[in-house]
């Protein structure tokens, strides 16, 4: 039986070929155990543990929009496939746990050691050598009765691979007046358990033509704005804690940049400077149950309704430098972007006019 959050990440990994995410299932951990913590504490743990995935995936989706600042001549076009590899920095590989920040978690023990009130806990992209167990002890009011929850939440070590891969397929269409329309579209992929879809649209426009005297300068210059959104939904029916639960993930990225490029025979040097704005949302919807013990010693199942609704926001300035090789209609490109999670991009495509 796949665990709740393993299934969420596995659906993304399967549909987008992010193999590293599905490997978490091999550790046999059930991330739904996090729901045993108080509501705010559970969300805080999830935010710290999986937050780097959403940031890395978002900056990856903001890349791969261009490999030149020169728009197509009408009616030219290109079809390009890129892979973006966002590097998770040290602060995204571990987070500082302080028991004083939580109402229901008294301490953490690591690799079987004694419980401590503070510790560095690995995120999903941690180095992979430290497993942490968080000690829970609190009371919860449910249907007029006071229940005591004494349990533990196990956060397994990270992947030991601090990179988030994001594949992108894109069609560029040349329009009049030095304008390119760029489209990203992945039709809904669905199975009995999950569905996932992606849509993106961008516009690149040559602004040199509107500035007197700039048109004759020996380089190309454009402005770009691009928006991409991924949506995924996963059913948790049949898991140990819910019969009707579903998970929803959405990641959207908006990037706006000024681009410059110079063609040197078959080689083009290009670069861009601008900013990203990334928003992500993780929801667990439906009814979930956790075991608790009443003050009189009786046990009960406490129901949790729609227990998780997390919003992640990130972004900031970015700068890119890259090279493109064009052989007839075949193009090969690679670039490096300095941003919140520095990103390497490599791709291949076909370009006409």
Secondary structure as GFF3:
##gff-version 3
##sequence-region A 1 353
A	DSSP	alpha_helix	4	16	.	.	.	ID=ss1
A	DSSP	alpha_helix	19	22	.	.	.	ID=ss2
A	DSSP	three_ten_helix	23	27	.	.	.	ID=ss3
A	DSSP	three_ten_helix	31	36	.	.	.	ID=ss4
A	DSSP	alpha_helix	39	61	.	.	.	ID=ss5
A	DSSP	beta_strand	77	87	.	.	.	ID=ss6
A	DSSP	alpha_helix	90	93	.	.	.	ID=ss7
A	DSSP	beta_strand	94	98	.	.	.	ID=ss8
A	DSSP	three_ten_helix	99	101	.	.	.	ID=ss9
A	DSSP	beta_strand	105	110	.	.	.	ID=ss10
A	DSSP	beta_strand	118	122	.	.	.	ID=ss11
A	DSSP	beta_strand	132	142	.	.	.	ID=ss12
A	DSSP	beta_strand	145	155	.	.	.	ID=ss13
A	DSSP	beta_strand	163	175	.	.	.	ID=ss14
A	DSSP	beta_strand	179	190	.	.	.	ID=ss15
A	DSSP	beta_strand	194	206	.	.	.	ID=ss16
A	DSSP	three_ten_helix	208	210	.	.	.	ID=ss17
A	DSSP	beta_strand	220	235	.	.	.	ID=ss18
A	DSSP	beta_strand	246	264	.	.	.	ID=ss19
A	DSSP	beta_strand	267	285	.	.	.	ID=ss20
A	DSSP	beta_strand	287	294	.	.	.	ID=ss21
A	DSSP	beta_strand	299	305	.	.	.	ID=ss22
A	DSSP	beta_strand	308	327	.	.	.	ID=ss23
A	DSSP	beta_strand	330	338	.	.	.	ID=ss24
A	DSSP	beta_strand	343	352	.	.	.	ID=ss25
###
